Amino acid sequence: MYQKVTAILLRFMSKATLFKWGFNLSPMYRSTTAKIIRVTDNLLEVAIKIPLNYKNKNFVGSIFGGSLFSATDPIFMIQLMWILGKDYVVWDKSATIRYKKPAYENGYCTFKLNDELLNDIKKEVALKGEMNLELKTNIHSSKGVVFCEIDKTLYIATKKHYKQKMADRK
């Protein structure tokens, strides 16, 4: 369903605009309390804000750790899916979050990729059919105080390789 709606909406708006508003209007992402505040035209950079409010405040008054994590969970995966295109499969494989300080104020996080990384991904996947990619980001205050560090591992493969791999498992 989401793919069909996306195809229709891309006729009327840019990928960056659809990425931002698609996330911000999605019930799944809205429940994290986060909002995407910026997406570059090439989708290589996505910035989010996690406001401290009554929906995500924990017993001691800071942002609940699960809210911090869930706000960041889908971004790298969807970002790479949109950039790499339909010939690739991208899945979240694992994630680690290390809490550094309580978030007693709004949190911010930026998801940055670059052309060099994308070229490396395409080369390795072309050579091996698949790869695991490690990415890192932080959630921080507006003054740069780090609340937590996040490590994500994504699985990336060509669709052909992935289909064959799934067929071999049966």
DSSP file (Angstrom, degrees, kcal/mol; ACC not computed):
  #  RESIDUE AA STRUCTURE BP1 BP2  ACC     N-H-->O    O-->H-N    N-H-->O    O-->H-N    TCO  KAPPA ALPHA  PHI   PSI    X-CA   Y-CA   Z-CA
    1    1 A M     >        0   0    0      0, 0.0     4,-2.3     0, 0.0     5,-0.2   0.000 360.0 360.0 360.0 -48.8    0.0    0.0    0.0
    2    2 A Y  H  >  +     0   0    0      1,-0.2     4,-2.5     2,-0.2     5,-0.2   0.871 360.0  53.1 -60.9 -36.9    2.7    2.5    1.0
    3    3 A Q  H  > S+     0   0    0      2,-0.2     4,-2.2     1,-0.2    -1,-0.2   0.889 109.5  47.9 -67.1 -38.5    4.6    1.9   -2.2
    4    4 A K  H  > S+     0   0    0      2,-0.2     4,-1.8     1,-0.2    -2,-0.2   0.927 113.4  46.8 -67.2 -44.8    1.6    2.6   -4.4
    5    5 A V  H  X S+     0   0    0     -4,-2.3     4,-2.7     1,-0.2    -2,-0.2   0.907 111.5  52.8 -63.0 -41.6    0.8    5.8   -2.5
    6    6 A T  H  X S+     0   0    0     -4,-2.5     4,-2.3    -5,-0.2    -2,-0.2   0.926 106.5  52.3 -59.6 -46.4    4.4    6.8   -2.8
    7    7 A A  H  < S+     0   0    0     -4,-2.2     4,-0.3     1,-0.2    -1,-0.2   0.890 112.8  45.3 -58.8 -40.3    4.5    6.3   -6.5
    8    8 A I  H >< S+     0   0    0     -4,-1.8     3,-1.4     1,-0.2     4,-0.3   0.940 113.2  48.6 -68.6 -47.2    1.4    8.5   -6.9
    9    9 A L  H >X S+     0   0    0     -4,-2.7     3,-1.8     1,-0.3     4,-1.2   0.801  98.7  67.8 -66.9 -28.8    2.6   11.2   -4.6
   10   10 A L  T 3< S+     0   0    0     -4,-2.3    -1,-0.3     1,-0.3    -2,-0.2   0.670  89.7  66.4 -66.2 -13.9    6.0   11.4   -6.3
   11   11 A R  T <4 S+     0   0    0     -3,-1.4    -1,-0.3    -4,-0.3    -2,-0.2   0.735 111.9  32.6 -72.1 -22.2    4.2   12.8   -9.4
   12   12 A F  T <4 S+     0   0    0     -3,-1.8     2,-0.3    -4,-0.3    -2,-0.2   0.551 123.0  28.3-114.3 -12.0    3.4   15.9   -7.4
   13   13 A M  S  < S-     0   0    0     -4,-1.2    -1,-0.1     3,-0.0     2,-0.0  -0.961  80.9 -93.2-148.6 163.2    6.3   16.4   -5.0
   14   14 A S     >  -     0   0    0     -2,-0.3     4,-2.5     1,-0.1     5,-0.2  -0.276  37.4-112.0 -73.1 162.1   10.0   15.8   -4.6
   15   15 A K  H  > S+     0   0    0      1,-0.2     4,-3.0     2,-0.2     5,-0.2   0.909 118.4  53.1 -59.1 -42.4   11.5   12.8   -2.9
   16   16 A A  H  > S+     0   0    0     25,-0.3     4,-2.3     2,-0.2    -1,-0.2   0.915 110.5  46.0 -62.5 -43.4   12.8   15.0    0.0
   17   17 A T  H  > S+     0   0    0      2,-0.2     4,-2.7     1,-0.2     5,-0.3   0.924 115.3  46.2 -65.1 -44.4    9.3   16.5    0.6
   18   18 A L  H  X S+     0   0    0     -4,-2.5     4,-2.9     2,-0.2     5,-0.3   0.896 110.9  53.1 -65.8 -39.7    7.6   13.2    0.4
   19   19 A F  H  X S+     0   0    0     -4,-3.0     4,-2.0    -5,-0.2     5,-0.2   0.953 113.5  43.5 -57.7 -50.4   10.2   11.6    2.7
   20   20 A K  H  X S+     0   0    0     -4,-2.3     4,-2.5    -5,-0.2    16,-0.3   0.957 121.7  36.7 -62.1 -53.6    9.7   14.4    5.3
   21   21 A W  H  X S+     0   0    0     -4,-2.7     4,-2.0     2,-0.2     5,-0.2   0.825 112.7  58.7 -74.8 -30.6    5.9   14.5    5.2
   22   22 A G  H  X S+     0   0    0     -4,-2.9     4,-1.0    -5,-0.3    -1,-0.2   0.935 112.7  40.1 -61.2 -45.5    5.5   10.8    4.8
   23   23 A F  H >< S+     0   0    0     -4,-2.0     3,-0.6    -5,-0.3     6,-0.2   0.955 115.3  50.9 -65.8 -49.8    7.3   10.2    8.0
   24   24 A N  H 3< S+     0   0    0     -4,-2.5    -2,-0.2     1,-0.3    -1,-0.2   0.765 116.8  40.0 -65.1 -25.3    5.7   13.0    9.9
   25   25 A L  H 3< S+     0   0    0     -4,-2.0    -1,-0.3    -5,-0.1    -2,-0.2   0.599  89.1 108.1 -96.3 -13.2    2.2   12.0    8.9
   26   26 A S    <X  -     0   0    0     -4,-1.0     4,-2.9    -3,-0.6     5,-0.2  -0.467  67.5-140.5 -67.0 128.2    2.7    8.2    9.3
   27   27 A P  H  > S+     0   0    0      0, 0.0     4,-1.5     0, 0.0    -1,-0.2   0.858 101.3  55.6 -57.5 -34.9    0.9    6.9   12.4
   28   28 A M  H  4 S+     0   0    0      1,-0.2     4,-0.3     2,-0.2    -5,-0.1   0.927 114.3  37.3 -65.5 -43.7    3.9    4.6   13.2
   29   29 A Y  H >4>S+     0   0    0     -6,-0.2     3,-1.7     1,-0.2     5,-0.5   0.870 110.6  60.3 -78.1 -35.4    6.4    7.5   13.2
   30   30 A R  H ><5S+     0   0    0     -4,-2.9     3,-1.7     1,-0.3    -1,-0.2   0.860  96.0  63.6 -57.8 -34.8    4.1   10.0   14.9
   31   31 A S  T 3<5S+     0   0    0     -4,-1.5    -1,-0.3     1,-0.3    -2,-0.2   0.687  92.4  62.7 -66.7 -16.2    3.8    7.7   17.9
   32   32 A T  T < 5S-     0   0    0     -3,-1.7    -1,-0.3    -4,-0.3    39,-0.2   0.659 104.6-131.8 -77.8 -14.7    7.5    8.1   18.5
   33   33 A T  T < 5 +     0   0    0     -3,-1.7    -3,-0.1    -4,-0.4    -2,-0.1   0.281  67.1 123.0  76.7  -4.4    6.8   11.9   19.1
   34   34 A A      < -     0   0    0     -5,-0.5     2,-0.4    16,-0.2    -1,-0.3  -0.398  46.2-156.9 -82.0 161.3    9.7   12.8   16.8
   35   35 A K  E     -A   49   0A   0     14,-2.2    14,-2.5    -3,-0.1     2,-0.5  -0.999  20.3-123.9-136.7 139.4    9.5   14.9   13.7
   36   36 A I  E     +A   48   0A   0     -2,-0.4    12,-0.3   -16,-0.3     3,-0.1  -0.730  30.5 177.5 -77.9 126.2   11.7   15.1   10.7
   37   37 A I  E     +     0   0A   0     10,-2.5     2,-0.3    -2,-0.5    11,-0.2   0.633  60.5  19.0-107.4 -18.0   12.7   18.7   10.5
   38   38 A R  E     +A   47   0A   0      9,-1.5     9,-2.8   -18,-0.0     2,-0.4  -0.967  50.5 176.4-156.5 137.5   15.1   18.7    7.4
   39   39 A V  E     -A   46   0A   0     -2,-0.3     7,-0.2     7,-0.2   -19,-0.1  -0.979  28.8-130.7-138.0 125.9   15.8   16.5    4.5
   40   40 A T    >   -     0   0    0      5,-2.3     3,-2.1    -2,-0.4     5,-0.1  -0.390  28.6-109.8 -72.3 156.8   18.3   17.4    1.8
   41   41 A D  T 3  S+     0   0    0      1,-0.3   -25,-0.3     2,-0.1   -26,-0.2   0.822 121.3  47.8 -56.7 -34.3   17.2   17.2   -1.8
   42   42 A N  T 3  S-     0   0    0    -27,-0.1    -1,-0.3   -26,-0.1    -2,-0.0   0.391 109.1-125.3 -89.3   3.8   19.5   14.2   -2.4
   43   43 A L  S <  S+     0   0    0     -3,-2.1    -2,-0.1     2,-0.2    40,-0.1   0.528  76.2 123.4  66.3   8.8   18.3   12.5    0.8
   44   44 A L  S    S+     0   0    0      1,-0.2    69,-2.7    68,-0.1     2,-0.4   0.664  71.4  41.6 -75.4 -14.6   21.8   12.2    2.1
   45   45 A E  E     + B   0 112A   0     67,-0.2    -5,-2.3    -5,-0.1     2,-0.4  -0.982  61.9 175.8-138.4 127.6   21.0   14.1    5.3
   46   46 A V  E     -AB  39 111A   0     65,-1.8    65,-3.2    -2,-0.4     2,-0.4  -0.997   9.9-165.2-128.6 130.3   17.9   13.8    7.4
   47   47 A A  E     -AB  38 110A   0     -9,-2.8   -10,-2.5    -2,-0.4    -9,-1.5  -0.941   6.3-171.4-118.4 139.4   17.5   15.7   10.7
   48   48 A I  E     -AB  36 109A   0     61,-2.8    61,-1.7    -2,-0.4     2,-0.4  -0.880  13.5-148.0-126.0 159.5   14.9   15.0   13.4
   49   49 A K  E     -AB  35 108A   0    -14,-2.5   -14,-2.2    -2,-0.3    59,-0.2  -0.993   3.3-163.5-124.7 134.4   13.7   16.6   16.6
   50   50 A I  E     - B   0 107A   0     57,-3.5    57,-2.9    -2,-0.4   -16,-0.2  -0.906  19.5-151.5-116.6  99.5   12.5   14.6   19.6
   51   51 A P        -     0   0    0      0, 0.0     2,-0.7     0, 0.0     5,-0.1  -0.443  15.0-123.3 -75.0 143.2   10.6   17.1   21.8
   52   52 A L        +     0   0    0     -2,-0.1     2,-0.3    11,-0.1    54,-0.1  -0.768  56.4 139.7 -79.6 116.8   10.4   16.5   25.5
   53   53 A N    >>  -     0   0    0     -2,-0.7     3,-1.4     1,-0.0     4,-1.0  -0.901  68.6 -82.8-150.7 179.4    6.7   16.4   26.2
   54   54 A Y  T 34 S+     0   0    0     -2,-0.3    -2,-0.0     1,-0.3     3,-0.0   0.731 119.7  62.3 -62.4 -22.7    4.1   14.6   28.3
   55   55 A K  T 34 S+     0   0    0      1,-0.2    -1,-0.3   -22,-0.1    -3,-0.1   0.734 119.0  22.3 -76.2 -22.1    3.9   11.8   25.7
   56   56 A N  T <4 S+     0   0    0     -3,-1.4     8,-3.4    -5,-0.1     2,-0.4   0.302  89.7 118.6-129.0   9.3    7.5   10.7   26.2
   57   57 A K  B  <  -F   63   0B   0     -4,-1.0     6,-0.2     6,-0.2     2,-0.1  -0.640  50.4-149.6 -81.3 131.7    8.5   12.0   29.6
   58   58 A N    >   -     0   0    0      4,-3.1     3,-1.8    -2,-0.4    -1,-0.1  -0.183  36.7 -77.8 -91.5-172.5    9.5    9.2   32.0
   59   59 A F  T 3  S+     0   0    0      1,-0.3    -2,-0.1     2,-0.1    -1,-0.0   0.792 130.6  45.2 -57.9 -33.2    9.2    9.0   35.8
   60   60 A V  T 3  S-     0   0    0      2,-0.1    -1,-0.3     3,-0.0     3,-0.1   0.372 120.6-103.4 -97.4   5.1   12.2   11.2   36.4
   61   61 A G  S <  S+     0   0    0     -3,-1.8     2,-0.2     1,-0.3    -2,-0.1   0.514  83.4 112.1  92.6   4.9   11.2   13.9   33.9
   62   62 A S  S    S-     0   0    0      1,-0.1    -4,-3.1    42,-0.0    -1,-0.3  -0.589  81.2 -76.2-102.8 171.2   13.6   13.0   31.0
   63   63 A I  B     -F   57   0B   0     40,-2.3    40,-0.4    -6,-0.2    -6,-0.2  -0.511  56.7-107.3 -67.3 128.5   12.7   11.6   27.6
   64   64 A F    >>  -     0   0    0     -8,-3.4     4,-1.7    -2,-0.3     3,-0.7  -0.295  23.2-127.7 -54.5 133.8   12.0    7.9   27.9
   65   65 A G  H 3> S+     0   0    0      1,-0.3     4,-2.3     2,-0.2     5,-0.2   0.844 108.2  56.3 -57.5 -37.0   14.8    5.8   26.4
   66   66 A G  H 3> S+     0   0    0      1,-0.2     4,-2.8     2,-0.2    -1,-0.3   0.841 104.9  52.9 -65.2 -32.6   12.5    3.8   24.2
   67   67 A S  H <> S+     0   0    0     -3,-0.7     4,-1.7     2,-0.2    -1,-0.2   0.892 107.8  51.2 -68.5 -39.3   11.2    7.0   22.7
   68   68 A L  H  X S+     0   0    0     -4,-1.7     4,-0.7     2,-0.2    -2,-0.2   0.939 115.6  41.8 -61.0 -46.6   14.8    8.1   21.9
   69   69 A F  H >X S+     0   0    0     -4,-2.3     4,-1.6     1,-0.2     3,-1.2   0.944 112.5  51.4 -68.6 -47.1   15.5    4.8   20.2
   70   70 A S  H 3< S+     0   0    0     -4,-2.8    -1,-0.2     1,-0.3    -2,-0.2   0.813 103.6  60.1 -64.0 -28.3   12.2    4.4   18.3
   71   71 A A  H 3< S+     0   0    0     -4,-1.7    -1,-0.3     1,-0.2    -2,-0.2   0.793 114.9  35.1 -67.0 -27.0   12.6    7.9   16.9
   72   72 A T  H XX S+     0   0    0     -3,-1.2     3,-0.8    -4,-0.7     4,-0.6   0.648  94.5  92.1 -98.3 -18.5   15.8    6.9   15.2
   73   73 A D  T 3< S+     0   0    0     -4,-1.6     4,-0.4     1,-0.2    -2,-0.1   0.848  91.4  31.6 -52.6 -51.1   15.0    3.3   14.3
   74   74 A P  T 3> S+     0   0    0      0, 0.0     4,-2.3     0, 0.0     5,-0.3   0.633  96.5  86.2 -87.8  -8.9   13.6    3.5   10.8
   75   75 A I  H <> S+     0   0    0     -3,-0.8     4,-3.0     1,-0.2     5,-0.2   0.942  88.9  42.4 -64.9 -57.4   15.5    6.5    9.3
   76   76 A F  H  X S+     0   0    0     -4,-0.6     4,-2.5     1,-0.2     5,-0.2   0.901 116.4  50.7 -56.0 -42.0   18.8    5.0    8.0
   77   77 A M  H  > S+     0   0    0     -4,-0.4     4,-2.3     2,-0.2    -1,-0.2   0.952 115.4  39.6 -62.7 -50.9   17.0    2.0    6.5
   78   78 A I  H  X S+     0   0    0     -4,-2.3     4,-2.5     2,-0.2     5,-0.2   0.892 113.6  56.3 -67.8 -38.5   14.3    4.0    4.6
   79   79 A Q  H  X S+     0   0    0     -4,-3.0     4,-2.0    -5,-0.3    -1,-0.2   0.942 111.7  42.4 -56.2 -49.9   16.9    6.7    3.7
   80   80 A L  H  X S+     0   0    0     -4,-2.5     4,-3.0    -5,-0.2     5,-0.4   0.875 110.8  56.2 -67.8 -37.4   19.1    4.0    2.0
   81   81 A M  H  X S+     0   0    0     -4,-2.3     4,-1.9    -5,-0.2    -1,-0.2   0.935 111.3  43.7 -58.0 -45.8   16.1    2.3    0.4
   82   82 A W  H  < S+     0   0    0     -4,-2.5    -2,-0.2     2,-0.2    -1,-0.2   0.879 117.6  44.8 -69.3 -38.1   15.1    5.5   -1.3
   83   83 A I  H  < S+     0   0    0     -4,-2.0    -2,-0.2    -5,-0.2    -1,-0.2   0.936 117.2  42.4 -72.9 -46.3   18.6    6.4   -2.4
   84   84 A L  H  < S-     0   0    0     -4,-3.0     3,-0.4    -5,-0.2    -2,-0.2   0.840 102.9-150.5 -73.3 -33.1   19.7    3.0   -3.7
   85   85 A G    ><  -     0   0    0     -4,-1.9     3,-1.4    -5,-0.4    -1,-0.2  -0.339  35.6 -40.2  94.6-174.1   16.4    2.3   -5.4
   86   86 A K  T 3  S+     0   0    0      1,-0.3    -1,-0.2    -4,-0.1    -4,-0.1   0.551 120.1  70.2 -73.1 -10.9   14.3   -0.7   -6.3
   87   87 A D  T 3  S+     0   0    0     -3,-0.4    72,-2.5    71,-0.1    73,-0.3   0.505  95.7  66.2 -83.9  -2.3   17.2   -3.0   -7.3
   88   88 A Y  E <   -C  158   0A   0     -3,-1.4     2,-0.4    70,-0.3    70,-0.2  -0.859  67.5-145.4-121.3 153.2   18.3   -3.3   -3.7
   89   89 A V  E     -C  157   0A   0     68,-3.0    68,-2.1    -2,-0.3     2,-0.4  -0.965  18.6-173.2-111.9 132.3   17.0   -4.8   -0.5
   90   90 A V  E     +C  156   0A   0     -2,-0.4     2,-0.4    66,-0.2    66,-0.2  -0.994   7.4 171.3-130.2 126.5   17.7   -2.9    2.7
   91   91 A W  E     -C  155   0A   0     64,-2.4    64,-2.9    -2,-0.4     2,-0.4  -0.981  37.3-115.8-131.6 143.9   16.9   -4.3    6.2
   92   92 A D  E     +C  154   0A   0     -2,-0.4    62,-0.2    62,-0.2     3,-0.1  -0.658  34.4 176.7 -69.3 131.8   17.7   -3.2    9.7
   93   93 A K  E     -     0   0A   0     60,-3.1     2,-0.3     1,-0.4    61,-0.2   0.788  56.4 -18.6-107.8 -44.1   19.8   -6.1   11.1
   94   94 A S  E     -C  153   0A   0     59,-1.7    59,-2.8     2,-0.0    -1,-0.4  -0.986  53.1-162.5-158.8 164.8   20.7   -4.9   14.6
   95   95 A A  E     -C  152   0A   0     -2,-0.3     2,-0.4    57,-0.2    57,-0.2  -0.994   2.5-164.3-152.3 148.5   21.0   -1.8   16.7
   96   96 A T  E     -C  151   0A   0     55,-2.5    55,-2.6    -2,-0.3     2,-0.4  -0.999   4.8-166.2-133.2 137.6   22.7   -0.7   19.9
   97   97 A I  E     -C  150   0A   0     -2,-0.4     2,-0.6    53,-0.2    53,-0.2  -0.992   1.7-165.4-125.3 130.7   22.0    2.4   22.0
   98   98 A R  E     -C  149   0A   0     51,-2.8    51,-2.3    -2,-0.4     2,-0.4  -0.955  15.1-143.9-117.0 114.1   24.3    3.7   24.7
   99   99 A Y  E     +C  148   0A   0     -2,-0.6    49,-0.3    49,-0.2    48,-0.1  -0.615  25.0 169.5 -80.5 131.4   22.7    6.2   27.0
  100  100 A K        -     0   0    0     47,-3.5    48,-0.2     1,-0.4    47,-0.2   0.784  64.2  -1.0-108.4 -44.1   25.2    8.9   28.1
  101  101 A K  S    S-     0   0    0     46,-1.6    -1,-0.4    44,-0.1     2,-0.1  -0.989  80.7 -93.8-147.4 149.4   23.0   11.5   29.9
  102  102 A P        -     0   0    0      0, 0.0     2,-1.2     0, 0.0   -38,-0.1  -0.393  36.6-125.6 -63.5 143.0   19.3   12.0   30.6
  103  103 A A        +     0   0    0    -40,-0.4   -40,-2.3     1,-0.2     4,-0.1  -0.727  40.7 162.6 -93.6  87.9   17.5   14.0   28.0
  104  104 A Y        +     0   0    0     -2,-1.2     2,-0.3   -42,-0.2    -1,-0.2   0.258  68.0  34.9 -88.8  11.1   15.8   16.7   30.1
  105  105 A E  S    S-     0   0    0    -55,-0.1   -42,-0.2     1,-0.1   -55,-0.0  -0.898 109.6 -51.8-149.8 176.8   15.3   18.8   27.0
  106  106 A N        -     0   0    0     -2,-0.3     2,-0.3   -54,-0.1    36,-0.3  -0.193  53.7-139.9 -55.8 144.1   14.5   18.3   23.3
  107  107 A G  E     -B   50   0A   0    -57,-2.9   -57,-3.5    34,-0.1     2,-0.3  -0.812  14.2-164.8-107.4 151.0   16.8   15.9   21.4
  108  108 A Y  E     -BD  49 140A   0     32,-2.5    32,-2.6    -2,-0.3     2,-0.3  -0.971   6.4-179.2-133.5 147.8   18.1   16.3   17.9
  109  109 A C  E     -B   48   0A   0    -61,-1.7   -61,-2.8    -2,-0.3     2,-0.4  -0.992  11.0-157.5-149.7 139.1   19.7   13.7   15.6
  110  110 A T  E     -B   47   0A   0     28,-0.5     2,-0.7    -2,-0.3    28,-0.3  -0.973   6.0-154.7-121.6 134.6   21.2   13.9   12.1
  111  111 A F  E     -B   46   0A   0    -65,-3.2   -65,-1.8    -2,-0.4     2,-0.5  -0.922  22.1-172.8-109.0 107.7   21.5   10.9    9.8
  112  112 A K  E     +B   45   0A   0     -2,-0.7     2,-0.3   -67,-0.2   -67,-0.2  -0.886  14.2 165.7-113.8 131.3   24.3   11.6    7.3
  113  113 A L        -     0   0    0    -69,-2.7     2,-0.3    -2,-0.5     3,-0.0  -0.822  16.6-155.7-124.8 168.9   25.4    9.6    4.3
  114  114 A N     >  -     0   0    0     -2,-0.3     4,-2.2     1,-0.1     5,-0.2  -0.957  31.4-106.1-145.5 166.2   27.7   10.6    1.5
  115  115 A D  H  > S+     0   0    0     -2,-0.3     4,-2.5     1,-0.2     5,-0.2   0.854 117.0  56.5 -61.1 -37.0   28.4    9.8   -2.2
  116  116 A E  H  > S+     0   0    0      2,-0.2     4,-2.3     1,-0.2    -1,-0.2   0.929 108.5  47.1 -61.6 -45.3   31.6    8.0   -1.3
  117  117 A L  H  > S+     0   0    0      2,-0.2     4,-2.6     1,-0.2    -2,-0.2   0.915 111.3  51.5 -62.1 -43.5   29.8    5.6    1.1
  118  118 A L  H  X S+     0   0    0     -4,-2.2     4,-2.4     1,-0.2    -2,-0.2   0.902 110.0  49.1 -62.4 -41.0   27.1    5.0   -1.5
  119  119 A N  H  X S+     0   0    0     -4,-2.5     4,-2.3     2,-0.2    -1,-0.2   0.903 110.9  50.4 -63.7 -41.1   29.7    4.1   -4.2
  120  120 A D  H  X S+     0   0    0     -4,-2.3     4,-2.6     2,-0.2     5,-0.2   0.905 110.3  50.5 -62.8 -41.7   31.4    1.7   -1.7
  121  121 A I  H  X S+     0   0    0     -4,-2.6     4,-2.8     1,-0.2     5,-0.3   0.952 111.4  47.4 -59.8 -50.6   28.0    0.1   -1.0
  122  122 A K  H  X S+     0   0    0     -4,-2.4     4,-2.0     1,-0.2    -1,-0.2   0.878 113.1  49.0 -61.7 -39.0   27.3   -0.4   -4.7
  123  123 A K  H  X S+     0   0    0     -4,-2.3     4,-1.9     2,-0.2    -1,-0.2   0.947 114.1  44.2 -65.3 -48.9   30.8   -1.8   -5.3
  124  124 A E  H  X S+     0   0    0     -4,-2.6     4,-3.1     1,-0.2     5,-0.4   0.908 115.3  47.5 -65.6 -41.6   30.7   -4.3   -2.4
  125  125 A V  H  X S+     0   0    0     -4,-2.8     4,-2.3    -5,-0.2    33,-0.2   0.880 111.0  51.9 -67.7 -36.9   27.1   -5.4   -3.2
  126  126 A A  H  < S+     0   0    0     -4,-2.0    -1,-0.2    -5,-0.3    -2,-0.2   0.873 116.5  41.4 -63.9 -36.0   28.0   -5.8   -6.9
  127  127 A L  H  < S+     0   0    0     -4,-1.9    -2,-0.2    -5,-0.1    -1,-0.2   0.911 133.0  18.4 -77.2 -45.0   31.0   -8.0   -5.9
  128  128 A K  H  < S-     0   0    0     -4,-3.1    -3,-0.2    -5,-0.2    -2,-0.2   0.568  92.5-124.9-108.1 -12.8   29.4  -10.1   -3.1
  129  129 A G  S  < S+     0   0    0     -4,-2.3    29,-1.9    -5,-0.4     2,-0.3   0.093  86.1  27.8  88.3 -24.7   25.7   -9.7   -3.7
  130  130 A E  E     - E   0 157A   0     -6,-0.3     2,-0.3    27,-0.2    27,-0.3  -0.971  61.1-179.2-158.7 166.4   25.2   -8.5   -0.1
  131  131 A M  E     - E   0 156A   0     25,-2.2    25,-2.8    -2,-0.3     2,-0.5  -0.980  27.0-121.7-163.3 162.7   26.8   -6.7    2.8
  132  132 A N  E     - E   0 155A   0     -2,-0.3     2,-0.5    23,-0.2    23,-0.2  -0.963  28.6-158.3-109.3 132.0   26.4   -5.5    6.3
  133  133 A L  E     - E   0 154A   0     21,-3.1    21,-2.7    -2,-0.5     2,-0.5  -0.946   4.1-151.0-117.1 128.2   26.8   -1.8    6.8
  134  134 A E  E     + E   0 153A   0     -2,-0.5     2,-0.3    19,-0.2    19,-0.2  -0.852  20.0 177.0 -98.2 127.1   27.6   -0.2   10.2
  135  135 A L  E     - E   0 152A   0     17,-2.9    17,-3.1    -2,-0.5     2,-0.3  -0.949   9.5-160.5-129.4 150.8   26.3    3.3   10.7
  136  136 A K  E     + E   0 151A   0     -2,-0.3     2,-0.3    15,-0.2    15,-0.2  -0.953  15.6 157.9-131.4 149.0   26.6    5.6   13.8
  137  137 A T  E     - E   0 150A   0     13,-2.1    13,-3.2    -2,-0.3     2,-0.3  -0.961  23.8-135.6-156.5 169.1   24.7    8.7   15.0
  138  138 A N  E     - E   0 149A   0    -28,-0.3     2,-0.5    -2,-0.3   -28,-0.5  -0.942   8.9-138.2-128.5 150.9   24.0   10.5   18.2
  139  139 A I  E     + E   0 148A   0      9,-2.5     8,-2.8    -2,-0.3     9,-1.6  -0.953  41.1 164.7-103.4 130.6   21.0   12.1   19.8
  140  140 A H  E     -DE 108 146A   0    -32,-2.6   -32,-2.5    -2,-0.5     6,-0.2  -0.870  36.6 -98.9-141.9 168.9   22.1   15.4   21.4
  141  141 A S    >   -     0   0    0      4,-2.2     3,-1.5    -2,-0.3   -34,-0.1  -0.252  47.7 -96.3 -80.1 175.5   20.7   18.7   22.8
  142  142 A S  T 3  S+     0   0    0    -36,-0.3    -1,-0.1     1,-0.3   -35,-0.1   0.717 128.8  52.9 -65.9 -19.5   20.6   21.9   20.9
  143  143 A K  T 3  S-     0   0    0      2,-0.1    -1,-0.3     0, 0.0     0, 0.0   0.390 125.2-102.0 -95.7   2.1   23.9   22.8   22.6
  144  144 A G    <   +     0   0    0     -3,-1.5     2,-0.4     1,-0.3    -2,-0.1   0.505  67.6 151.4  93.3   4.0   25.6   19.5   21.5
  145  145 A V        -     0   0    0      1,-0.1    -4,-2.2     2,-0.0     2,-0.5  -0.589  46.0-128.3 -70.4 123.0   25.3   17.6   24.7
  146  146 A V  E     + E   0 140A   0     -2,-0.4    -6,-0.3    -6,-0.2     3,-0.1  -0.619  29.7 178.1 -81.4 122.4   25.1   13.9   23.7
  147  147 A F  E     -     0   0A   0     -8,-2.8   -47,-3.5    -2,-0.5   -46,-1.6   0.824  69.1 -10.4 -87.2 -38.2   22.2   12.0   25.3
  148  148 A C  E     -CE  99 139A   0     -9,-1.6    -9,-2.5   -49,-0.3     2,-0.4  -0.992  56.5-132.1-160.1 156.1   23.0    8.7   23.6
  149  149 A E  E     -CE  98 138A   0    -51,-2.3   -51,-2.8    -2,-0.3     2,-0.4  -0.910  22.9-158.7-110.4 138.7   25.0    7.1   20.9
  150  150 A I  E     -CE  97 137A   0    -13,-3.2   -13,-2.1    -2,-0.4     2,-0.5  -0.973   8.3-169.4-125.2 130.2   23.4    4.8   18.3
  151  151 A D  E     -CE  96 136A   0    -55,-2.6   -55,-2.5    -2,-0.4     2,-0.4  -0.970  10.6-171.3-114.3 130.9   25.0    2.1   16.2
  152  152 A K  E     -CE  95 135A   0    -17,-3.1   -17,-2.9    -2,-0.5     2,-0.5  -0.956  11.8-158.8-121.9 140.9   22.9    0.5   13.4
  153  153 A T  E     -CE  94 134A   0    -59,-2.8   -60,-3.1    -2,-0.4   -59,-1.7  -0.987  15.1-169.2-116.2 124.6   23.8   -2.5   11.3
  154  154 A L  E     -CE  92 133A   0    -21,-2.7   -21,-3.1    -2,-0.5     2,-0.5  -0.909  16.4-139.4-114.6 141.3   21.9   -2.7    8.0
  155  155 A Y  E     -CE  91 132A   0    -64,-2.9   -64,-2.4    -2,-0.4     2,-0.4  -0.862  24.0-175.7 -95.2 129.0   21.8   -5.6    5.6
  156  156 A I  E     +CE  90 131A   0    -25,-2.8   -25,-2.2    -2,-0.5     2,-0.3  -0.995  11.5 153.4-130.1 133.1   22.0   -4.5    1.9
  157  157 A A  E     -CE  89 130A   0    -68,-2.1   -68,-3.0    -2,-0.4   -27,-0.2  -0.961  47.1 -95.6-148.1 162.9   21.7   -6.9   -1.1
  158  158 A T  E  >  -C   88   0A   0    -29,-1.9     4,-2.6    -2,-0.3   -70,-0.3  -0.557  39.1-119.9 -74.0 152.4   20.7   -6.9   -4.7
  159  159 A K  H  > S+     0   0    0    -72,-2.5     4,-2.7     1,-0.2     5,-0.2   0.902 114.3  53.3 -60.7 -39.7   17.1   -8.0   -5.1
  160  160 A K  H  > S+     0   0    0    -73,-0.3     4,-2.1     2,-0.2    -1,-0.2   0.938 111.1  44.7 -61.6 -48.0   18.3  -10.9   -7.3
  161  161 A H  H  > S+     0   0    0      1,-0.2     4,-2.6     2,-0.2    -1,-0.2   0.917 113.9  50.2 -62.2 -44.3   20.8  -12.1   -4.6
  162  162 A Y  H  X S+     0   0    0     -4,-2.6     4,-2.4     2,-0.2    -2,-0.2   0.910 109.8  49.6 -63.5 -43.9   18.2  -11.7   -1.8
  163  163 A K  H  X S+     0   0    0     -4,-2.7     4,-2.2     1,-0.2    -1,-0.2   0.908 112.7  48.0 -61.5 -42.2   15.5  -13.7   -3.7
  164  164 A Q  H  X S+     0   0    0     -4,-2.1     4,-2.2    -5,-0.2    -2,-0.2   0.912 110.5  51.5 -64.7 -42.3   17.9  -16.5   -4.4
  165  165 A K  H  X S+     0   0    0     -4,-2.6     4,-0.9     1,-0.2    -2,-0.2   0.900 111.4  46.9 -61.5 -41.9   19.1  -16.5   -0.8
  166  166 A M  H  X S+     0   0    0     -4,-2.4     4,-0.5     1,-0.2     3,-0.4   0.876 111.1  51.9 -69.1 -37.0   15.5  -16.8    0.4
  167  167 A A  H >< S+     0   0    0     -4,-2.2     3,-0.9     1,-0.2    -2,-0.2   0.874 106.2  55.0 -66.1 -36.7   14.7  -19.5   -2.1
  168  168 A D  H 3< S+     0   0    0     -4,-2.2    -1,-0.2     1,-0.2    -2,-0.2   0.739 100.4  60.5 -68.2 -22.9   17.7  -21.5   -0.9
  169  169 A R  H 3<        0   0    0     -4,-0.9    -1,-0.2    -3,-0.4    -2,-0.2   0.687 360.0 360.0 -77.3 -18.5   16.4  -21.4    2.7
  170  170 A K    <<        0   0    0     -3,-0.9    -1,-0.2    -4,-0.5    -2,-0.1   0.491 360.0 360.0 -79.1 360.0   13.2  -23.3    1.7
